[in-house]
Amino acid sequence: MKKVMTLTTTVVAAAALAGTAYASGKVVVVGARAAANVAPWRGASGNAMRFQCLWFQRDINYAGYVNAVEFEKSNSASGRFLGVLVLLCHTKKVALEATFNNNYTGYTPVEVLHMRSFGLNGTGWYDLRINPDTFKYNNSDNLLMEIRWSGDEGHDVPCWRSSQPYSRCYAYDYNASQGTVYNNGQRVRLTIGTMAGLEPTSLGRVRALFR
């Protein structure tokens, strides 16, 4: 009886942990700090944005659902942006080009967030709060993120970019077909895992917590 209670306690503890953490996976920071930049949250310069950024497979090197995407703010500026759409997509590109749709390289982008109003405040890393278990990264291709918004409070929210070459493209237009490619990247923290919560019928998923 004592052994059964011990196993039950372990499973319950694992289940509780799974509710607040990813059952198995990896947290990876891509890009070292190079300079602060206000794209994609450039509300003082425009009232809309279409923004793409590229991250290389070699810097991620883990397959699974992209369950969190965080940018790192460079100061405490705050702002609110309207009609925010976030897409993730595999890509064969090693350098972005000015035509946004060409950067998909034939893949279909997956919507991972669509919010009427999105607020950014505080300092340090901020979570874009994408929908978990929605986009599964294959760890073979590079990874493309696209952010669009239309409407804001007129505030810039700066975040850290990296020195990765030709890895950002943006225009001040939600529906722009072309933008300007910049010779820098976007610093990001990704959480990649097999699931965002506990599947109640899978003891194997519980065991995965202790790998």
N, C-alpha and C positions, 0 to 999 in steps of 0.2 A: 504494500500500500504506500509506503514511504517513497519508493521509486516512482510509482505512478504519479504521485503528487509533485515530485521533482520535475518530471517530464512535462506535466501540465503547466507548472509555473514557468518553465522555460519557453513553452509554446506561447503562453499568454504574454510573457514579456516580449517575445519576438514580434507578436502581433501588434502590441502597443507601439513598439519601435517602428514597425512598418507603416503605421499610420502617420508618422511624422518624418520619415526618412525613406530614401529609396532602398529597396530590398537588396539590390546589389548594383554596383556601378562605379563610376569614377567621376571625380571633380577635377577639371583641367582648366588652367589659366592659359590662354593663348595670347601672346604678344607682351613684350615688355613696355613699360611707360616710355613714350617718346615726347609727347607734347599734349597739351589740352586742346580740344576742339569741340565746337558746339553742334556739329552734325552728329546724329540726325535731329536733335532737339533744338533747332535753330529758329525759334519763334520771333526773335527781334528782327530778323532779316527777311522773313517771308511768312506767308500764312498757309503754306502747304509744303509737303515734302514727299518725294519718292527717293528712297535711299537703299543702296545695296552694299553689302560687305562680304568679303571672301575670307574663309579660313582653310588652311591646308590640312589634308588628311594626316600628314606626318606630325603635325602639332597636336592633333586630337588623339588618334591611334586607339580608338575604342569604339566598338559597335554597340548600338542599343538605342532606346528612346531618348531623345533630347528632352529632358524633363524640366530643365531650368536654364535660362539665359540671363546673365547679369552683366551690365556695363558698370564701369567704375567712374563715379563722379569725381571731378577734380576740385570742386568746392561745394559750398552749401546752397547754391542757387536752386530755386524751385520753379516749377512751371506746370501748366496743365495743357494737354493737347487733345484734340477732338477727332473722332472717327479713326482711331488708331488701328491699323491692320499690320499684323506681323506674319510673314511667310518664311518657311524653311524649304530648301531645295538642294538636292545633290547637283553637282556640276562638274564638268570636265575642264573648266577654265582654270588656268594658272595665273591669269591676269585678266581683270575685268575690261570690258569694252564699253563704249558710250551707249550702245543700244541695249536697253535693259533686258528685253525679252531674249536676246541672243545669249545672255549670260546663264540662262537656264540649260543651255546645250541639249535641248530635247526632253529634259525631265519636266515633270509637272510640279510646280510649287505647292506646298501644303500649308493651308491656313492653320496657324497655331494660336492666334489671338485676334479678336476683333472686339474693340471696346468703344463705346460712344464717348467716354471721357477717361483720360489716363493722366494721373498726377504723379509728379516726380518731386521728391523733397529729401532732406537729410544729406548725409555725406557717405562717402565710401561706395561699396557695391550696392547696386539697386537691381531688384529682380523685375524682369519684364512680365512675370506672372503668366507665362504661356500655358496653354492647356497640356497637361502631361499625357503620356502614352498616345501621342498623336502623330509625331514624326519620328520614324525609326531610321537612324543613321547607319549606313552600310559599312563604314570604315574602309571603303575602297575609293570612293570619289572624294573630291573636296566638298566643302559645305558653304552654301550661300544663304545669307539672311537678307530679307527685304523688309523694310519698315515704311509704311505710308501713313500720313495723317493730313487732315484738312481742317484748319481752324485751331486757334490757340489764344493765349493771353498776352502774347507779345514779349515773352521772356525767353532768353537763351539758357539752356542747361548744359554746361560743358562737361565732357567726359574725356578720359584718357584714350588717345589713339596710340598705335604702335608704328614701327618703321617698315612694316611689311609692304613691298612695292605693289602699286597698281591694284589695290585691294578694296577701294571704296569708290562708289559712283553715286552722285545724287543730283537732283534738280528740284527747284522750288515749285513743284506742280505734282499733285496727287496722281494725275493720269499721264505724266510725261512719258514719251516713248524713248527719249534720249536724255542723257545727263552728262556731267563732266567727270572724268576719271581722275582720281587723285593718287599720288605716289605715296600712299601710306595705308595703314590698316586700322582695324578697330580692336582695341584690347577687350577681351571678353573672358568671363568665367562660365563654363558649361558644366552642367550636371547631366551625365549620361548613364542610364541604368536600364534594367530589364523591365521594371514596372515602377509605378509611383505609389502603390499601396499593396496590401496583402490580399492574395487570392485565397479565400477561405478554404477551398478544397485541396489546396496544394501544400503538402508538408515539405515538398522539395523547395518551394519558395521560401519557407521559413528557414530551412537549413542554409539557403543561400546567404542569409544574413551573417552567417558565421564563417564564410569562406575566407 
